[in-house]
Amino acid sequence: MNEQKRIPRMCGIDDIAEMFGISRYYARQLALSGKVAAVRVGRGKILVNADSVAEFFDAAHLGSDAQESTRIIPIPRAL
């Protein structure tokens, strides 16, 4: 019971975009598509696991046949 669980580092979409040098739109798409671990808190706030984003980019390779192409689709506005 002394086992200490590691608490994931969760960041907002803006923070993830800045941290990884990607657009806010792409950061949001990664979260909503399930390609990275994320949770919705409150009405519209999305928190993204920063380690899962790093793992996503670590696993990505240009020209890799194994990498599935990412299709970005518009997200309907929340009411």
OpenMM code with the backbone's topology and positions (N, CA, C; nanometers):
from openmm import Vec3, app, unit

residues = "MET ASN GLU GLN LYS ARG ILE PRO ARG MET CYS GLY ILE ASP ASP ILE ALA GLU MET PHE GLY ILE SER ARG TYR TYR ALA ARG GLN LEU ALA LEU SER GLY LYS VAL ALA ALA VAL ARG VAL GLY ARG GLY LYS ILE LEU VAL ASN ALA ASP SER VAL ALA GLU PHE PHE ASP ALA ALA HIS LEU GLY SER ASP ALA GLN GLU SER THR ARG ILE ILE PRO ILE PRO ARG ALA LEU".split()
positions = [
    Vec3(0.0809, -0.1199, 0.0000),
    Vec3(0.0000, 0.0000, 0.0000),
    Vec3(0.0854, 0.1265, 0.0000),
    Vec3(0.2148, 0.1118, 0.0110),
    Vec3(0.3049, 0.2257, 0.0019),
    Vec3(0.3339, 0.2640, -0.1422),
    Vec3(0.2776, 0.1857, -0.2343),
    Vec3(0.3012, 0.2140, -0.3758),
    Vec3(0.2456, 0.3520, -0.4097),
    Vec3(0.3309, 0.4347, -0.4633),
    Vec3(0.2909, 0.5705, -0.4961),
    Vec3(0.2526, 0.5765, -0.6432),
    Vec3(0.1306, 0.6170, -0.6712),
    Vec3(0.0863, 0.6290, -0.8093),
    Vec3(0.1305, 0.7626, -0.8647),
    Vec3(0.1728, 0.7593, -0.9906),
    Vec3(0.2167, 0.8808, -1.0573),
    Vec3(0.0934, 0.9560, -1.1072),
    Vec3(0.0833, 1.0812, -1.0699),
    Vec3(-0.0294, 1.1639, -1.1124),
    Vec3(0.0035, 1.2223, -1.2497),
    Vec3(-0.0851, 1.2014, -1.3489),
    Vec3(-0.0558, 1.2521, -1.4828),
    Vec3(-0.0576, 1.4048, -1.4870),
    Vec3(0.0229, 1.4610, -1.5740),
    Vec3(0.0265, 1.6063, -1.5926),
    Vec3(-0.0781, 1.6418, -1.6972),
    Vec3(-0.1838, 1.7064, -1.6532),
    Vec3(-0.2937, 1.7440, -1.7407),
    Vec3(-0.2853, 1.8932, -1.7707),
    Vec3(-0.3024, 1.9261, -1.8978),
    Vec3(-0.2923, 2.0657, -1.9416),
    Vec3(-0.4100, 2.0991, -2.0319),
    Vec3(-0.4431, 2.2269, -2.0373),
    Vec3(-0.5472, 2.2737, -2.1280),
    Vec3(-0.4981, 2.2725, -2.2720),
    Vec3(-0.5900, 2.2872, -2.3639),
    Vec3(-0.5593, 2.2860, -2.5070),
    Vec3(-0.4554, 2.3925, -2.5419),
    Vec3(-0.4717, 2.5137, -2.4902),
    Vec3(-0.3770, 2.6221, -2.5204),
    Vec3(-0.2359, 2.5869, -2.4737),
    Vec3(-0.2265, 2.5301, -2.3538),
    Vec3(-0.0952, 2.4932, -2.2999),
    Vec3(-0.0292, 2.3826, -2.3825),
    Vec3(-0.1078, 2.2828, -2.4230),
    Vec3(-0.0550, 2.1731, -2.5049),
    Vec3(-0.0061, 2.2269, -2.6392),
    Vec3(-0.0849, 2.3140, -2.7004),
    Vec3(-0.0473, 2.3720, -2.8295),
    Vec3(0.0855, 2.4459, -2.8186),
    Vec3(0.0998, 2.5262, -2.7153),
    Vec3(0.2240, 2.6018, -2.6968),
    Vec3(0.3408, 2.5094, -2.6639),
    Vec3(0.3177, 2.4118, -2.5770),
    Vec3(0.4222, 2.3205, -2.5327),
    Vec3(0.4812, 2.2402, -2.6488),
    Vec3(0.3952, 2.1977, -2.7429),
    Vec3(0.4403, 2.1113, -2.8519),
    Vec3(0.4527, 2.1834, -2.9854),
    Vec3(0.4257, 2.3127, -2.9870),
    Vec3(0.4421, 2.3907, -3.1100),
    Vec3(0.3419, 2.3531, -3.2185),
    Vec3(0.2188, 2.3238, -3.1777),
    Vec3(0.1145, 2.2894, -3.2727),
    Vec3(-0.0004, 2.3886, -3.2562),
    Vec3(-0.0915, 2.3873, -3.3517),
    Vec3(-0.2045, 2.4798, -3.3419),
    Vec3(-0.3028, 2.4320, -3.2350),
    Vec3(-0.3811, 2.5242, -3.1844),
    Vec3(-0.4844, 2.4898, -3.0867),
    Vec3(-0.5850, 2.3939, -3.1498),
    Vec3(-0.6160, 2.4167, -3.2769),
    Vec3(-0.7108, 2.3326, -3.3482),
    Vec3(-0.6601, 2.1876, -3.3538),
    Vec3(-0.5334, 2.1690, -3.3886),
    Vec3(-0.4772, 2.0340, -3.3983),
    Vec3(-0.4706, 1.9673, -3.2605),
    Vec3(-0.4354, 2.0436, -3.1580),
    Vec3(-0.4314, 1.9888, -3.0219),
    Vec3(-0.5703, 1.9409, -2.9816),
    Vec3(-0.6709, 2.0191, -3.0139),
    Vec3(-0.8092, 1.9816, -2.9816),
    Vec3(-0.8518, 1.8574, -3.0599),
    Vec3(-0.8134, 1.8504, -3.1872),
    Vec3(-0.8482, 1.7344, -3.2699),
    Vec3(-0.7831, 1.6067, -3.2164),
    Vec3(-0.6587, 1.6163, -3.1723),
    Vec3(-0.5917, 1.4992, -3.1144),
    Vec3(-0.6693, 1.4481, -2.9931),
    Vec3(-0.7149, 1.5409, -2.9106),
    Vec3(-0.7889, 1.5031, -2.7902),
    Vec3(-0.9245, 1.4429, -2.8252),
    Vec3(-0.9990, 1.5090, -2.9120),
    Vec3(-1.1345, 1.4631, -2.9447),
    Vec3(-1.1355, 1.3339, -3.0256),
    Vec3(-1.0295, 1.3089, -3.1004),
    Vec3(-1.0236, 1.1871, -3.1820),
    Vec3(-0.9819, 1.0656, -3.1004),
    Vec3(-0.9316, 1.0895, -2.9790),
    Vec3(-0.8871, 0.9781, -2.8954),
    Vec3(-0.7443, 0.9357, -2.9223),
    Vec3(-0.6727, 1.0104, -3.0041),
    Vec3(-0.5328, 0.9770, -3.0340),
    Vec3(-0.4424, 1.0036, -2.9143),
    Vec3(-0.4865, 1.0917, -2.8248),
    Vec3(-0.4146, 1.1190, -2.7001),
    Vec3(-0.5159, 1.1136, -2.5853),
    Vec3(-0.4682, 1.0869, -2.4658),
    Vec3(-0.5571, 1.0788, -2.3497),
    Vec3(-0.6032, 1.2187, -2.3096),
    Vec3(-0.7343, 1.2326, -2.2937),
    Vec3(-0.7918, 1.3621, -2.2564),
    Vec3(-0.9248, 1.3399, -2.1860),
    Vec3(-0.9635, 1.4372, -2.1063),
    Vec3(-1.0932, 1.4338, -2.0386),
    Vec3(-1.1596, 1.5696, -2.0533),
    Vec3(-1.2918, 1.5661, -2.0532),
    Vec3(-1.3672, 1.6909, -2.0575),
    Vec3(-1.4085, 1.7226, -1.9136),
    Vec3(-1.3811, 1.8443, -1.8708),
    Vec3(-1.4205, 1.8884, -1.7372),
    Vec3(-1.5084, 2.0116, -1.7528),
    Vec3(-1.6165, 2.0129, -1.6829),
    Vec3(-1.7079, 2.1255, -1.6966),
    Vec3(-1.7806, 2.1209, -1.8297),
    Vec3(-1.8249, 2.2360, -1.8749),
    Vec3(-1.9041, 2.2423, -1.9978),
    Vec3(-1.8212, 2.2309, -2.1241),
    Vec3(-1.7045, 2.2928, -2.1283),
    Vec3(-1.6298, 2.2898, -2.2528),
    Vec3(-1.4811, 2.2693, -2.2374),
    Vec3(-1.4325, 2.2717, -2.1158),
    Vec3(-1.2884, 2.2612, -2.0905),
    Vec3(-1.2407, 2.1187, -2.1156),
    Vec3(-1.1310, 2.1066, -2.1903),
    Vec3(-1.0692, 1.9769, -2.2163),
    Vec3(-0.9301, 1.9793, -2.1554),
    Vec3(-0.8999, 1.8783, -2.0766),
    Vec3(-0.7658, 1.8618, -2.0215),
    Vec3(-0.7005, 1.7435, -2.0914),
    Vec3(-0.5770, 1.7640, -2.1353),
    Vec3(-0.5042, 1.6644, -2.2133),
    Vec3(-0.3845, 1.6158, -2.1331),
    Vec3(-0.3607, 1.4861, -2.1360),
    Vec3(-0.2449, 1.4269, -2.0703),
    Vec3(-0.1208, 1.4591, -2.1545),
    Vec3(-0.0325, 1.5416, -2.1017),
    Vec3(0.0847, 1.5878, -2.1765),
    Vec3(0.1771, 1.4718, -2.2137),
    Vec3(0.1877, 1.3713, -2.1265),
    Vec3(0.2736, 1.2565, -2.1570),
    Vec3(0.2215, 1.1777, -2.2767),
    Vec3(0.0886, 1.1681, -2.2903),
    Vec3(0.0330, 1.0940, -2.4034),
    Vec3(0.0570, 1.1681, -2.5342),
    Vec3(0.0601, 1.3014, -2.5298),
    Vec3(0.0910, 1.3791, -2.6501),
    Vec3(0.2369, 1.3560, -2.6894),
    Vec3(0.3261, 1.3561, -2.5916),
    Vec3(0.4676, 1.3298, -2.6192),
    Vec3(0.4849, 1.1904, -2.6788),
    Vec3(0.4140, 1.0914, -2.6244),
    Vec3(0.4216, 0.9547, -2.6777),
    Vec3(0.3676, 0.9486, -2.8202),
    Vec3(0.2597, 1.0233, -2.8474),
    Vec3(0.2024, 1.0270, -2.9820),
    Vec3(0.3058, 1.0771, -3.0826),
    Vec3(0.3743, 1.1864, -3.0480),
    Vec3(0.4736, 1.2415, -3.1396),
    Vec3(0.6000, 1.1563, -3.1451),
    Vec3(0.6354, 1.0908, -3.0364),
    Vec3(0.7507, 0.9999, -3.0380),
    Vec3(0.7275, 0.8824, -3.1322),
    Vec3(0.6035, 0.8356, -3.1405),
    Vec3(0.5712, 0.7194, -3.2231),
    Vec3(0.5503, 0.7560, -3.3700),
    Vec3(0.5328, 0.8836, -3.4002),
    Vec3(0.5053, 0.9270, -3.5369),
    Vec3(0.6345, 0.9331, -3.6182),
    Vec3(0.6269, 0.8868, -3.7420),
    Vec3(0.7422, 0.8904, -3.8326),
    Vec3(0.6943, 0.9333, -3.9709),
    Vec3(0.7675, 1.0225, -4.0321),
    Vec3(0.7334, 1.0642, -4.1678),
    Vec3(0.7559, 0.9483, -4.2635),
    Vec3(0.6616, 0.9286, -4.3532),
    Vec3(0.6767, 0.8258, -4.4544),
    Vec3(0.6517, 0.6849, -4.4050),
    Vec3(0.6098, 0.6692, -4.2821),
    Vec3(0.5839, 0.5365, -4.2280),
    Vec3(0.4526, 0.4831, -4.2846),
    Vec3(0.4555, 0.3618, -4.3386),
    Vec3(0.3338, 0.2995, -4.3897),
    Vec3(0.2398, 0.2634, -4.2762),
    Vec3(0.2957, 0.2394, -4.1587),
    Vec3(0.2141, 0.1980, -4.0449),
    Vec3(0.1329, 0.3137, -3.9881),
    Vec3(0.1774, 0.4357, -4.0127),
    Vec3(0.1070, 0.5508, -3.9568),
    Vec3(-0.0199, 0.5776, -4.0371),
    Vec3(-0.1283, 0.5833, -3.9680),
    Vec3(-0.2568, 0.6108, -4.0300),
    Vec3(-0.2639, 0.7600, -4.0604),
    Vec3(-0.3186, 0.7937, -4.1754),
    Vec3(-0.3296, 0.9359, -4.2077),
    Vec3(-0.4347, 0.9995, -4.1186),
    Vec3(-0.4084, 1.1211, -4.0763),
    Vec3(-0.4994, 1.1917, -3.9877),
    Vec3(-0.5922, 1.2776, -4.0716),
    Vec3(-0.7194, 1.2567, -4.0533),
    Vec3(-0.8186, 1.3369, -4.1221),
    Vec3(-0.8797, 1.4303, -4.0200),
    Vec3(-0.8635, 1.5580, -4.0398),
    Vec3(-0.9154, 1.6565, -3.9458),
    Vec3(-1.0519, 1.7024, -3.9947),
    Vec3(-1.1495, 1.6967, -3.9036),
    Vec3(-1.2855, 1.7371, -3.9387),
    Vec3(-1.3281, 1.8510, -3.8470),
    Vec3(-1.4140, 1.9381, -3.8947),
    Vec3(-1.4606, 2.0491, -3.8114),
    Vec3(-1.5438, 1.9972, -3.6937),
    Vec3(-1.5372, 2.0688, -3.5828),
    Vec3(-1.6133, 2.0347, -3.4631),
    Vec3(-1.7309, 2.1306, -3.4546),
    Vec3(-1.8513, 2.0783, -3.4354),
    Vec3(-1.9656, 2.1693, -3.4220),
    Vec3(-1.9513, 2.2537, -3.2962),
    Vec3(-1.9945, 2.3762, -3.3043),
    Vec3(-1.9874, 2.4662, -3.1882),
    Vec3(-2.0831, 2.4179, -3.0794),
    Vec3(-2.0346, 2.4328, -2.9534),
    Vec3(-2.1184, 2.3959, -2.8390),
    Vec3(-2.2316, 2.4966, -2.8256),
    Vec3(-2.3428, 2.4494, -2.7776),
    Vec3(-2.4586, 2.5387, -2.7615),
    Vec3(-2.4439, 2.6248, -2.6412),
] * unit.nanometer
topology = app.Topology()
chain = topology.addChain("A")
for resn in residues:
    res = topology.addResidue(resn, chain)
    for name in ("N", "CA", "C"):
        topology.addAtom(name, app.Element.getBySymbol(name[0]), res)
